[in-house]
Amino acid sequence: MIKIFDTTLRDGEQSPGCSMNLNEKLQMAKQLERLGVDIIEAGFPAASPGDFESVKAIANLLKKPVITGLARCTKNDIDKDFAAIKDANHKRIHVFIATSDIHLEYKLKKTRAEVLESVKKYVSYAKSLVDDIEFSAEDASRTDLDFLCQVVEVAIEAGATTINLPDTVGYAVPTEYAHMIKTVKDRVVGEQDIVLSVHCHNDLGLAVANSLAAVEAGATQIECTINGIGERAGNAALEEVVMALKTRNDYYGVDTNINTKEIMPASNLLEQITATKVSPTKPIVGKNVFAHESGIHQHGVLQNKSTYEIMDPAMIGIVDQENIVLGKHSGKHALRSKIEDLGFEIEDEELEEVFVKFKNIADNKKNIYDSDIRALMLGQLNQVSGHYQLVDYSSFTSDGKESKTIIKLSNGTETIERVGSGAGPIDAAFDCMKNILEDQFILEDFRINSVTAGQDALGETTLSLKHNDHQYNGRGLSNDIIKSGILAYINAINKQVEA
């Protein structure tokens, strides 16, 4: 059985614009538990007070998976990590240090001997706090193999129970990566009860291929993220790794504990929380994966799906029918039931707020679908309390004339009203927001999608704003696409204020 270590909430969140607030992290963590991941890396507790609190909250909330936090080889990091995870049902401390000569010379400014001493000292210290210790040799794929074996030997002697050999910069190719794993297994691990783990980045598009090659070489844990998000080109995508092992079980001969029917819900949840859409051709979860436009392909699929489909869409949680679920006469109990059926948890106080929004939507939509309720809940998660709130807006447009939009915002202490102009009402709205915020933000990306079909569909706007070299993604939802755009802009700037 291959263990799945999910680092969406730690490494994945380091993807530009993909930071999450506490409520979003908790909902994502609950979905990861439903998905059946074995280990959740909930964050880097020493990185910030916010990270510490989110790791602690997740550790207290979840019951089934192992909860871990990342820590450098320092006492402060390890103490913060332990304080965050100590109440978890199943806890692990994940300690790392760089081992490649290039990292030693330019980043750590340490000798190999000093690194070995740090590994011995701090893995031992972590072991004094909890039994389950993971040690990662950062940049293992560019580390001298003899030295890497020395490091791993010291880590195991000091108490590490899982050894992670990351391809930190996505440099390795499958054959050499598998050789590294096999060498460490044969020379150092042997028959010891040690989990060999891999953590691959996708800079050369080889993260999944390297992870699978490592499994063939003896690795028993794969570290990955939902939708493959992460630093630079991202991490190995959980859905790709899991479905490759499942679909080609005849070749690999191993499986995972993942409930594959929760893959699509997890992908959709993360996509909407981070306001980052996956490519239509993204393996497993892209919207084109099970679409067939070619006449030859369509004919084959109609005769027998296996002609062009190697996976059943139902295996990953794709349902063919979009159910009409509620209407404007539906009550709170029906709404709560549907919300919980869709995998969300909601408190009574929050239900009151969501119910008001539901009624507003129902007044403007004939039919309410699962996707509408899901989008409504995700909009609720995306909210950042306080800071800027929309008070009112109005828009004026006419063919051949410049559009005008007036927006009134509250920042908690005062109400600000400005006017903007542009080629259309949304352009004018964004110009107005720039005037309110005195040109502090640069709009880098902007998209509008309909949540469901029909002329009364909810409009979902996602956008990216740049501020002082940092990117903030925003999401807005409304029947009115102008309001949806304004809400997305506000959502993004509130994330910057909160950061």
N, C-alpha and C positions, 0 to 999 in steps of 0.2 A: 504494500500500500504506500503510495506517495503522499507525503504530507504537503498541504498547501498553506503556505505562509503568505498572508495578504498584507501588503504595505501601502495600500491605497491611502490610508489616513496619515502616513508619515512621508514616504518617498513620493507617493502620488501627489500629495498636497503641495509638494515643492515645484510642481509644474506651474509655469507662469499663469497667474489669474485663477488658479484652482484652489485657493485657500477657502476654508469652510469655517462657519461659526459653530459654536458648541451644539446647538440644536441640530444642525445639518450633520455634524459628525456622529451624534448619537443615533439619528435615523439611519445613517449609512452603516454604522456598526451593527445595528439590529438586523439590517438586511444581510450583512456579511455572516451573521450568526445563522440566519435562515438559509443562506447559501451553503453553509456547512464547512466553512474554512476551519482548518485545524488551529492556526495561530493568527492572531491579529496584532500587527505592530501599530499601536494606537497613536504613536507620536514620539517626540523627542523631548522628554520632560524638562531637561535643563535648558532648552532653547529659549523658552519664554514662560511667563506665568500662565498664559492662555493655553499653551501646549500641556503644561503640567496639569491644569485643571481638567482639560479634556481627556487626558489619559486616565486620570483618577476617576472621572465620571464613568468612562467606559468600563474600567476595571470593576467598579461597583455595580454596574448595570447588567453586564452579560454573565451568563452562567456556564455555557458549554465550552467556548474556545479558550485556548491559552492566550493570555494578554501580556504583551511585552512592550517595552519602550526602549529606544536606542540610547546608548551612553558611550561617550568616549572613555578612554582609559585614564580617568581621573576620579578621585574620591567624590568630588562634588557631583559629577554627572551620575555616578552610580547611586549615591545617596538620594538624589532627586528621583531617579528611576524607581528605586525601591519604595520611596514614600508614595509615589503615584500608583504603583501596582500592588502594594502589600495586601490590600483587601480583596483582590481578585480570587475567584475559586481556583483558577489555575494560572500561575504567574511565572514569568521568565524575565531575566535581565539579559539584554543583548548588548554586549560590549564589543567595540571595534577599535582597530588602529591600522594605519596604513603600513604596508610592508614592501612596496616596490621601491627601488633605489631612487627613482625620480621623485617620489613623494617624500622619502626620507631626507633627501638633499634639499629640496626646495620648499616643502611644506612643514615637515616636522623638525627639520634640522637636527636629526638624531642619527646615531650610528646603529648598525644592526644589533650590536650588543645591548644598547639602551632600549631598543624596541623589545627585545627578548625579555629584558628585566621588567619592562612595563606590563607585558602580557602576563608574566608570572605573578607580579604583585597585584594587579587589578582584577584579573580573572579569579585569583584566590580570594580577594576581598569580596567580590560579588558572590562567590560561592558561600561565603560565611553568612550571607543574607538570605539566599534562596538556593534550592537544589538544582533548578533548571536554568542552565547558563548556556547562552549561545555566544560564540566568539566569531567575529568576522575579520578576515585579513583583507582590508580595503586594497583595491587594485591588485588582487591576487593574480589575475591573468597576465600582468606585466611584472610579476615578482620572480626573481631567480628561484627556480624550482627547488634547489637544495635548501636555500634559506627558508622558503615557504614550508617545507617539510619540518624544518627545525621549529618554526613558529607554531605550527599545528601541534607538534609533540609537546611543547611547553604548555600550550593552552589546555591540552587534554590532561596533562599531569597536574595542572592547577585546578581542574575541576570542570572544564567545559564539557557539556553533554551533546551539544550541536556545534559542528564546525561549518562555517559558511565561507565559500571561496568565490567572491564576487568578480564579475567582469564589469568593474565599476564604470569604465569609460566606453564600453561597447566595442572593444578592440579585437577581441578573440574571434576565431572562426571555429566551427564545430569540432573539427578533427583535433586541433591543438587543445581546445578547452576540455574535451573528453580525455585526452592524454593527461592533462594536469590532474583531473579528478581521479583517474585510475592510479596515477603515480602516488598521490597522497593516500589513497585508500590502501594500496598494496604496501607501501613503505611504512606508513605510520598507523593508520586506523586498524588494519587487519581484521581480526575477529572481535574487537572491542565493541561494546554496545554504544556506538557513537553515530549520531545522525549526520550525514554529509549533505550540506545544503548548497544551493546555487542561487545567485542573484544577478540576473543579466540585464544590461541596458541595451537599447535598440539603435545605437548610433549608426550601425551598418546594416540595420534591418535583420539582425541575426539573433535577437534575444530569445525568441521561442525556439529556434533551431539549436542554439547553444544549450538551452535548458533541457531539451529532449535528448541531445547527444550526451549530456551529463547523466541523465537517467540510465542510458545504456551503459555508461561507464561505472555506475554504482551509486549515484546520488539518490537520496531518499526523501529530500525536501526541496520544493521549488518555491522561490520567493517571487511574487508577481503582484500585479495591480489590475483592478477592473478597467477595462477599455485600454489597458496598456499605458495609462497616464504616468507621468514622472518627469524627472529632470531631463532637459534637452529633448532627445527623441523618445523618451519614455522608457518604461520597463517591459519585461515580458508580460504579455496580456494573459490574465488568468483564464479567460474564456477560451483562448486559443490553445493554451497548454492542456487544459482539462479535456477539451473536446478532441484534441489530437490523441491523447492517451485513451480516451473512451472509444472513439471511432476506429482507431488502429490498435485496439487491444490485441488483435491477432498478431501484431508485430511486437509491441512493447511488453505485453503480458502483465501489465500492472494497471491499477485503477486508483481513484481518489475517493474521498468521502463527500465530494461535492454533490449537492442536489441540483442537477443541471437545469431543472425547470425554473430555478431561481436566477439563472444567468441573465436572461433578458430583463427581468425586473431590476436586478442590480445595475445593469448597464444603463437602463433608462433613468434610474434614480440618480446615479452619479452624473450622467449627462446633463440632467436638468438642475441639479444642485450647483454644479460648477459652471453652468451656462456654456458648456463646451460640447459641440456636436461631434459625433464620430462620422468618419467618412462613409458615404453610401456603400463603398466596396470594402469596408472594414471586415475582416474575416469574422465569422460567427454572428456578430450583432449588427452589421451594416444593413440598411434597409433593402439593398439590392441582392443580398446573399441568396435569398430564396425566390428571386424574381427572374423570370425567363422571357426575354423579348424576342430572341431568335426563333423563327418559325420552326426550324428543325428541332431546337431544344423544346419548344412548347409541345410539339407533336410527341416527342419522346416521353416527356413528363406526363402527358395525358394518358399515354399507354401504360407507363410504369415509372413511378417517381425515381426509382433507383438508377434510371438511365442517366440522369444529370444531377441528382441530389444524393449526396453521400450521408446526409444527416436528415432526420425528421425534424421540422421546425418545432414541433411540440416538445422535443427533447430539451430545448433551451427556454421553453416558456412562451413561445409565440403562439397566440390563439388566432384563429381565422376570423371569428366574429367579434365585432365591437358591440357590446351589449348596451341597449338603452336602459338606464338604471333608475333614474329619478326624474321628477318634474317639479314644477313650482308649488305643487300641493304636498310634496313630501315633507315629513317632519324630521325633527332632530334625531329620533331613534333610528329611522331609516338611513339618515345620513351617516350617523356614527357606525352603524352596521356595515355600510358600504366602505367607509374609510378603513375600518379594521379588516374587511375582506381583502382590500388592496394592499395590506401589509403595513399600514401606518398605525401608530398609537397616538391617542389624543386625550388630553385631560378635559374635564368639564368646562373650565374657564376658556380654554382654547376653542372648544367646540362652539361656544356662544359666538365667538368672533368669526369662525369659519362659516357658521350657519348664516350669518348676515351676508357674507360674501356670496355664499351659495344662492341665497334668495335673489340677490342682485343679478347674478348670472341667469338664474332661472326665469327672471322677468323678461330677459332679452333673448332667451334661447328656447325653442320649442321642445327639444330633447336634450337631456343631460346624459353624457356617456361616461364610461369608466375613465377614459382619457381626460375628460373635463375635471372629474373629481381628483384624479392623480395630479393634474396640473395645478389645481387649486391648492392641494396640500403642499406641493413642492414650492408654490409661491409663498405659502405660509412659512415654510422652512427657510426660504431665501430672505425673509424679512430681517432687517437689522434694526433693532429697536432704538428709538431716540434719533438724534441727528436730524437729517432732512426728511420732511414729510410733505406730500403733495396736499395742498389746500384746495386749489381750484385751477382750472385752465380754460382757455377759449382759443379757437383757431378760426382764421378767415382766409379763404382762398378763392381765386377766380381765374379762369383761363386767360393766359397771357399776362397776368399780373403777379407781382411778388406776393407770396403768402406771408401772413403775420400770425404769430402765436404768442399769447400772453399767459405766463405761468406765475402762480402764487405759491410759494413754499414757506414752510415754517422750519426754523432750525432749533426750536425749543425755547428760544428767548425772544425772537422777533419774527415777523412775517415779511418776506421779501417778495416783491412783485417786479417783473421785468417783461420786456417785449423783445421778440426776436423775429428775424425775417429770413426768407430763403426761397429755394426753387419750389418747395412744396410745404405742406403743413408740418411734416416730421422734420424736415431740414430746418424750418423756422423754429420748431420746438427745441432742437439741439442748439441752435444759435442762441436762443433765449437762455438755456441752461449755461452755456458758456458765459453769457453776460452776467448771470447770477453769481457764477463761481469765478468770475474775473479771469477767464482763459487759463485756469490751472490745469485743465485736463485736455488731452488730445484723443479724439475718437479714432480708434484703430480698426474696429470691425463692427459691423451692424447687420443683423439678419432678422427677418420676420417669417414665422412659420404658423400655419393653422394647426391647432391641436387636433381637431376632428374635421370631417368634411362638412360642406354646406355653407351657405352665405352667412349664417349666424354663428359660425365657428369662433371659438376664442382665438385671439391672436397672441402668439408667444414671441416676444422680442428678446433677443440676446445680443449683447454688445460688449466690446472691450474698450476700456479707457486707460490711457497711459498717464502716469503722474510721477515725476521724478524718477524715471527709468523703471518704475514698477507698473505691472499690469493688473487691472481689476476688472473682473467679469461681472456683468449685471444681467438680471432677468426680470421681465415684466409680463403681466398677463391681463388681458382685458378684451372685451368684445370690440372696443374702440382701439384701433392700432396706433393712433396718436397717443392715447393715454398709455398704452402698453409700452411705447417707446420712452415716454417720460418716466414711467415707473422703473424701467430697466436702467436708465441713466441714474436715477436716484439710488437704486439698489447698489450700483457700482461705486458711487461716491460715498455712500454710507460704509461700504466695506473698507474704503481707504481711510475714512475717519476712525473706524474701529481698530484698524491694523496697528 
